[in-house]
């Protein structure tokens, strides 16, 4: 009986910590905090990726990170909208150029978007 309760608790915990959250209206959010992705210059650059009900990227928002704020702001301004309107099935392979002077931060963002979208598609 103890083993059953332990397994039930593990399953419940896994269900509540999934990076993918599906909403009743068909939208999806993907939190890349726990996914394996390339890091920026000063560590992980987690994101919250929003998909609309048609599985197109609607927006990407930054979660707390240790990147230099001025560089990270520039990267988010220049790159975060590159995926807007792109179907999830195409978003992981979208070619996006890094921002000059903020290459590591750019690569962290791009890698996190790809990791999040791939994780979502594999779980469908």
Secondary structure as GFF3:
##gff-version 3
##sequence-region A 1 124
A	DSSP	alpha_helix	2	16	.	.	.	ID=ss1
A	DSSP	beta_strand	20	22	.	.	.	ID=ss2
A	DSSP	beta_strand	28	31	.	.	.	ID=ss3
A	DSSP	three_ten_helix	32	34	.	.	.	ID=ss4
A	DSSP	beta_strand	47	51	.	.	.	ID=ss5
A	DSSP	beta_strand	57	62	.	.	.	ID=ss6
A	DSSP	alpha_helix	69	79	.	.	.	ID=ss7
A	DSSP	alpha_helix	88	91	.	.	.	ID=ss8
A	DSSP	alpha_helix	103	122	.	.	.	ID=ss9
###
